Amino acid sequence: MLRSVEQKRQGPVAGGEADPRVTELRSAVSRLRRRLAAHPGEFADRSIAEEELAALDAMAAAGIPEIPRLRRSLLLIAGAIGSVSALSPGVAEVRRAVDLFGGPVRGQG
């Protein structure tokens, strides 16, 4: 069976449908990446935020990402973008999408 371009972008199809958590994460990451690209100001950690957003997208595209790695990327993004108030709604969206995967197991960071 052939898959559409959109299905390929969303990652592997399990049981005929993409995991809605992965879809939400990819959407939130995509929106924040666009907002970051359009933001005119420069700040010291911009490249860190861009790299971690790319990493989140790659993890989501590969399927169900590892929760500790998701949280680490989110922390780096929040630290890199934290003081840029225009981007804070996008960071909050990504955080909500990461939270859909649940919290870390007790005793593991």
JOMOFEN-V315783 format. One record per residue. N is the residue number from 0. RES is the residue in one letter. PHI is phi in degrees with one decimal (999 if undefined). PSI is psi as a letter, one per 40 degrees, with the letter a starting at -180 (NA if undefined). D_CENTER is the distance of its C-alpha to the mean C-alpha in Angstrom with 2 decimals. Layout:
BEGIN
n:N res:RES phi:PHI psi:PSI d_center:D_CENTER
n:N res:RES phi:PHI psi:PSI d_center:D_CENTER
END
This chain:
BEGIN
n:0 res:M phi:999 psi:h d_center:28.69
n:1 res:L phi:-84.3 psi:i d_center:26.82
n:2 res:R phi:-107.5 psi:i d_center:23.24
n:3 res:S phi:-72.0 psi:i d_center:22.21
n:4 res:V phi:-59.4 psi:d d_center:19.96
n:5 res:E phi:-63.2 psi:d d_center:17.38
n:6 res:Q phi:-64.2 psi:d d_center:17.61
n:7 res:K phi:-64.5 psi:d d_center:17.23
n:8 res:R phi:-66.6 psi:d d_center:13.99
n:9 res:Q phi:-80.4 psi:e d_center:12.63
n:10 res:G phi:101.3 psi:a d_center:13.80
n:11 res:P phi:-61.3 psi:i d_center:16.75
n:12 res:V phi:-103.1 psi:h d_center:18.72
n:13 res:A phi:-106.0 psi:h d_center:20.10
n:14 res:G phi:66.9 psi:f d_center:23.21
n:15 res:G phi:91.0 psi:e d_center:22.77
n:16 res:E phi:-134.2 psi:i d_center:19.64
n:17 res:A phi:-75.2 psi:i d_center:15.90
n:18 res:D phi:-64.1 psi:h d_center:14.36
n:19 res:P phi:-61.6 psi:d d_center:13.44
n:20 res:R phi:-66.6 psi:d d_center:10.70
n:21 res:V phi:-65.6 psi:d d_center:9.00
n:22 res:T phi:-60.4 psi:d d_center:10.01
n:23 res:E phi:-65.2 psi:d d_center:8.75
n:24 res:L phi:-62.2 psi:d d_center:5.11
n:25 res:R phi:-63.4 psi:d d_center:5.76
n:26 res:S phi:-65.9 psi:d d_center:7.89
n:27 res:A phi:-64.1 psi:d d_center:6.23
n:28 res:V phi:-63.7 psi:d d_center:4.02
n:29 res:S phi:-61.4 psi:d d_center:7.53
n:30 res:R phi:-63.5 psi:d d_center:9.44
n:31 res:L phi:-67.5 psi:d d_center:8.43
n:32 res:R phi:-61.3 psi:d d_center:9.10
n:33 res:R phi:-65.5 psi:d d_center:12.29
n:34 res:R phi:-63.0 psi:d d_center:13.28
n:35 res:L phi:-65.1 psi:d d_center:13.01
n:36 res:A phi:-63.7 psi:d d_center:15.03
n:37 res:A phi:-83.5 psi:e d_center:17.50
n:38 res:H phi:-69.6 psi:h d_center:18.00
n:39 res:P phi:-74.4 psi:d d_center:21.47
n:40 res:G phi:-77.2 psi:i d_center:21.67
n:41 res:E phi:-101.3 psi:i d_center:21.23
n:42 res:F phi:-146.3 psi:i d_center:20.22
n:43 res:A phi:-56.9 psi:d d_center:20.58
n:44 res:D phi:-102.2 psi:f d_center:17.06
n:45 res:R phi:-57.1 psi:d d_center:15.47
n:46 res:S phi:-65.3 psi:d d_center:15.23
n:47 res:I phi:-63.8 psi:d d_center:13.47
n:48 res:A phi:-60.5 psi:d d_center:10.65
n:49 res:E phi:-62.3 psi:d d_center:10.66
n:50 res:E phi:-65.2 psi:d d_center:10.88
n:51 res:E phi:-71.4 psi:d d_center:8.08
n:52 res:L phi:-64.4 psi:d d_center:5.62
n:53 res:A phi:-64.0 psi:d d_center:7.76
n:54 res:A phi:-65.1 psi:d d_center:7.72
n:55 res:L phi:-60.6 psi:d d_center:4.25
n:56 res:D phi:-63.3 psi:d d_center:5.42
n:57 res:A phi:-64.2 psi:d d_center:8.71
n:58 res:M phi:-62.8 psi:d d_center:8.34
n:59 res:A phi:-66.7 psi:d d_center:7.40
n:60 res:A phi:-65.1 psi:d d_center:10.16
n:61 res:A phi:-79.9 psi:e d_center:12.44
n:62 res:G phi:127.9 psi:a d_center:12.56
n:63 res:I phi:-75.0 psi:h d_center:12.08
n:64 res:P phi:-77.2 psi:i d_center:10.16
n:65 res:E phi:-77.9 psi:h d_center:12.14
n:66 res:I phi:-60.1 psi:d d_center:11.69
n:67 res:P phi:-59.8 psi:d d_center:13.11
n:68 res:R phi:-69.5 psi:d d_center:10.85
n:69 res:L phi:-59.2 psi:d d_center:7.66
n:70 res:R phi:-65.1 psi:d d_center:9.83
n:71 res:R phi:-62.8 psi:d d_center:11.09
n:72 res:S phi:-62.6 psi:d d_center:8.07
n:73 res:L phi:-60.1 psi:d d_center:7.54
n:74 res:L phi:-62.7 psi:d d_center:11.29
n:75 res:L phi:-65.1 psi:d d_center:11.54
n:76 res:I phi:-64.4 psi:d d_center:9.42
n:77 res:A phi:-61.7 psi:d d_center:11.56
n:78 res:G phi:-67.5 psi:d d_center:14.55
n:79 res:A phi:-75.4 psi:d d_center:14.23
n:80 res:I phi:-103.9 psi:e d_center:13.78
n:81 res:G phi:-40.7 psi:d d_center:15.60
n:82 res:S phi:-89.2 psi:e d_center:18.85
n:83 res:V phi:-95.7 psi:g d_center:17.82
n:84 res:S phi:-60.9 psi:d d_center:18.53
n:85 res:A phi:-64.9 psi:d d_center:17.77
n:86 res:L phi:-101.4 psi:e d_center:14.02
n:87 res:S phi:-61.6 psi:d d_center:14.00
n:88 res:P phi:-62.3 psi:d d_center:13.52
n:89 res:G phi:-67.7 psi:d d_center:10.17
n:90 res:V phi:-64.3 psi:d d_center:9.16
n:91 res:A phi:-62.8 psi:d d_center:10.83
n:92 res:E phi:-62.3 psi:d d_center:9.04
n:93 res:V phi:-63.8 psi:d d_center:5.58
n:94 res:R phi:-60.7 psi:d d_center:8.14
n:95 res:R phi:-60.7 psi:d d_center:9.91
n:96 res:A phi:-67.4 psi:d d_center:7.42
n:97 res:V phi:-65.7 psi:d d_center:7.14
n:98 res:D phi:-62.6 psi:d d_center:10.87
n:99 res:L phi:-61.5 psi:d d_center:11.57
n:100 res:F phi:-84.5 psi:e d_center:11.67
n:101 res:G phi:93.3 psi:i d_center:14.35
n:102 res:G phi:-89.5 psi:i d_center:15.40
n:103 res:P phi:-69.7 psi:i d_center:16.56
n:104 res:V phi:-69.4 psi:i d_center:20.03
n:105 res:R phi:-53.3 psi:h d_center:22.83
n:106 res:G phi:87.5 psi:e d_center:23.92
n:107 res:Q phi:-120.3 psi:g d_center:20.71
n:108 res:G phi:17.5 psi:NA d_center:18.94
END
